Amino acid sequence: KANSMTAHFLTDDLERSAAAAPESLAIVDSGGASLTYGALDRGASAVAAALRDCGIGRGDRVGLAAPKTTRAVMALFGILKAGAAYAPVDSAAPVERARRI
């Protein structure tokens, strides 16, 4: 329950920031790619909609294997917006471990 509440607060904060300052910089990754709050929120909402179309919803877990980029942050917020939890998957981990996750 606490994790669900935390996810709700995170997505609510993103949506409030996107509404208040959509063109403000939200994130810059180590490669120099950046997203505004508006772009991050729109992208996360699109990810959430795609996940819901696949039947993902509250209580489901979604594995996330991605380098630490703006796109990964967008995916993470999308997973949370869909009501699911994310499980980080290390691409350097043995294949069997990744499959279990």
LUMTIPA-391215 format. One record per residue: residue number from 1; residue in three letters; x, y, z of N, C-alpha, C in turn. Coordinates in steps of 0.05 Angstrom, whole numbers. Each point is the difference from the previous one (the first is absolute). Example, Ala and Ser with C-alpha at 12.3 -4.5 7.8 and 13.67 -1.06 7.14 Angstrom:
2
{site 1 ALA {264 -114 156} {-18 24 0} {18 24 0}}
{site 2 SER {-7 21 -14} {16 24 1} {-15 22 14}}
This chain:
101
{site 1 LYS {16 -24 0} {-16 24 0} {17 25 0}}
{site 2 ALA {21 0 16} {18 24 1} {13 5 -28}}
{site 3 ASN {8 -21 -14} {12 3 -26} {-20 11 -20}}
{site 4 SER {-25 -8 2} {-21 10 -17} {-4 29 5}}
{site 5 MET {0 8 25} {-3 29 7} {23 16 -10}}
{site 6 THR {24 -11 2} {24 15 -9} {-2 4 -30}}
{site 7 ALA {-8 -21 -15} {-2 2 -29} {-21 21 -7}}
{site 8 HIS {-22 0 15} {-21 20 -5} {10 28 4}}
{site 9 PHE {16 4 22} {11 27 5} {19 8 -22}}
{site 10 LEU {17 -19 -9} {19 6 -22} {-14 9 -25}}
{site 11 THR {-20 -16 -8} {-14 7 -25} {-16 26 3}}
{site 12 ASP {-12 4 23} {-14 25 5} {19 24 -1}}
{site 13 ASP {23 -3 11} {20 22 -1} {8 6 -28}}
{site 14 LEU {4 -21 -16} {7 4 -28} {-22 15 -15}}
{site 15 GLU {-25 -9 4} {-23 13 -13} {-3 29 8}}
{site 16 ARG {4 6 26} {-2 27 10} {22 17 -13}}
{site 17 SER {24 -10 -1} {23 15 -11} {-5 5 -30}}
{site 18 ALA {-10 -20 -14} {-6 2 -28} {-21 21 -6}}
{site 19 ALA {-20 1 18} {-22 20 -3} {10 28 6}}
{site 20 ALA {17 2 21} {9 27 9} {23 11 -17}}
{site 21 ALA {17 -17 -10} {24 9 -15} {8 -20 -21}}
{site 22 PRO {-17 -4 -20} {4 -21 -20} {27 3 -15}}
{site 23 GLU {10 24 -3} {25 3 -16} {25 1 18}}
{site 24 SER {-4 -3 26} {24 -1 18} {14 -27 -3}}
{site 25 LEU {26 1 3} {16 -24 -2} {-5 -19 23}}
{site 26 ALA {-6 -25 -6} {-6 -20 21} {24 -18 4}}
{site 27 ILE {14 -8 -21} {22 -19 3} {20 3 -23}}
{site 28 VAL {25 -5 7} {21 -1 -20} {16 -25 6}}
{site 29 ASP {4 -17 -20} {15 -25 6} {30 5 -6}}
{site 30 SER {16 -20 6} {29 3 -3} {9 3 -29}}
{site 31 GLY {-17 -7 -19} {6 3 -28} {-8 28 -10}}
{site 32 GLY {-12 16 17} {-8 27 -7} {-29 2 -10}}
{site 33 ALA {-14 -22 -3} {-28 1 -8} {-16 12 23}}
{site 34 SER {-21 15 -7} {-16 13 21} {-29 -2 -7}}
{site 35 LEU {-17 4 20} {-29 1 -3} {-11 22 18}}
{site 36 THR {-20 13 -10} {-15 19 16} {-21 -16 16}}
{site 37 TYR {-12 14 20} {-21 -13 15} {-23 -8 -17}}
{site 38 GLY {-7 17 -19} {-22 -6 -18} {5 -24 -17}}
{site 39 ALA {24 -1 -12} {7 -23 -17} {2 -26 17}}
{site 40 LEU {11 2 24} {2 -24 17} {-27 -10 7}}
{site 41 ASP {-18 18 7} {-27 -8 8} {-15 -12 -24}}
{site 42 ARG {2 13 -24} {-14 -11 -23} {11 -28 -8}}
{site 43 GLY {26 -2 1} {13 -26 -7} {-8 -22 20}}
{site 44 ALA {0 7 26} {-7 -19 20} {-29 -8 -2}}
{site 45 SER {-17 18 -7} {-29 -6 -4} {-3 -19 -24}}
{site 46 ALA {16 4 -21} {-2 -17 -24} {10 -29 7}}
{site 47 VAL {21 -1 16} {10 -27 9} {-22 -13 17}}
{site 48 ALA {-12 15 18} {-21 -11 17} {-23 -11 -17}}
{site 49 ALA {-8 15 -20} {-22 -8 -17} {7 -26 -15}}
{site 50 ALA {25 -1 -10} {8 -24 -14} {1 -24 18}}
{site 51 LEU {9 4 25} {0 -22 19} {-29 -10 7}}
{site 52 ARG {-17 20 4} {-28 -7 5} {-13 -16 -23}}
{site 53 ASP {7 8 -25} {-10 -14 -24} {10 -29 0}}
{site 54 CYS {23 -5 13} {11 -27 2} {-11 -15 24}}
{site 55 GLY {-18 12 15} {-11 -13 23} {15 5 26}}
{site 56 ILE {19 18 0} {16 6 24} {-16 20 17}}
{site 57 GLY {-2 -5 26} {-14 19 17} {9 -3 29}}
{site 58 ARG {-16 10 18} {6 1 28} {8 -27 11}}
{site 59 GLY {22 -1 13} {9 -25 12} {19 -17 -17}}
{site 60 ASP {1 7 -26} {18 -15 -18} {28 10 4}}
{site 61 ARG {19 -16 -9} {29 8 1} {10 0 -29}}
{site 62 VAL {16 20 -6} {11 3 -26} {31 2 2}}
{site 63 GLY {14 -17 -14} {29 1 0} {9 23 -17}}
{site 64 LEU {20 14 10} {11 22 -15} {30 -4 -3}}
{site 65 ALA {8 -7 -25} {28 -4 -6} {8 22 -20}}
{site 66 ALA {12 21 10} {7 23 -17} {23 15 13}}
{site 67 PRO {17 11 -17} {21 17 11} {-12 25 13}}
{site 68 LYS {15 12 17} {-10 24 15} {-1 24 -18}}
{site 69 THR {-23 3 -13} {-4 22 -19} {-27 13 6}}
{site 70 THR {-5 22 -15} {-26 13 3} {-23 -19 -8}}
{site 71 ARG {5 -17 -20} {-21 -19 -8} {-6 -20 22}}
{site 72 ALA {20 -8 15} {-5 -19 22} {-16 13 22}}
{site 73 VAL {5 26 5} {-16 14 20} {-29 3 -10}}
{site 74 MET {-3 5 -25} {-27 2 -12} {-14 -27 3}}
{site 75 ALA {14 -22 -6} {-12 -26 3} {-8 -6 29}}
{site 76 LEU {18 7 19} {-5 -4 28} {-26 15 9}}
{site 77 PHE {-2 25 -8} {-24 15 7} {-25 -12 -14}}
{site 78 GLY {3 -9 -24} {-22 -13 -14} {-10 -25 14}}
{site 79 ILE {19 -16 10} {-7 -24 15} {-16 8 25}}
{site 80 LEU {10 20 14} {-14 9 24} {-27 11 -6}}
{site 81 LYS {-3 15 -22} {-26 12 -8} {-20 -22 -7}}
{site 82 ALA {10 -23 -10} {-17 -22 -7} {-10 -15 25}}
{site 83 GLY {12 8 23} {-8 -13 25} {17 -24 7}}
{site 84 ALA {20 -6 -16} {17 -23 4} {25 8 16}}
{site 85 ALA {15 -21 7} {26 4 13} {21 -7 -20}}
{site 86 TYR {24 13 2} {21 -8 -18} {21 -16 15}}
{site 87 ALA {13 -18 -15} {22 -15 11} {24 5 -18}}
{site 88 PRO {21 13 11} {23 5 -17} {14 -26 -7}}
{site 89 VAL {7 -3 -25} {14 -24 -9} {27 9 -11}}
{site 90 ASP {21 -11 12} {27 6 -8} {7 -15 -25}}
{site 91 SER {6 14 -21} {6 -13 -25} {27 -16 1}}
{site 92 ALA {16 6 20} {25 -15 4} {-3 -25 17}}
{site 93 ALA {-24 -3 11} {-5 -24 17} {-3 -25 -17}}
{site 94 PRO {5 -23 11} {-4 -25 -15} {-29 -1 -11}}
{site 95 VAL {-3 -12 -23} {-26 -2 -13} {-21 -13 17}}
{site 96 GLU {7 -21 14} {-19 -14 17} {-11 19 22}}
{site 97 ARG {17 16 11} {-9 19 21} {-19 20 -12}}
{site 98 ALA {6 11 -23} {-18 19 -13} {-27 -13 -6}}
{site 99 ARG {0 -25 -8} {-25 -14 -6} {-17 -3 26}}
{site 100 ARG {13 -6 22} {-15 -3 25} {-13 27 9}}
{site 101 ILE {15 22 -4} {-10 26 7} {-24 6 -18}}
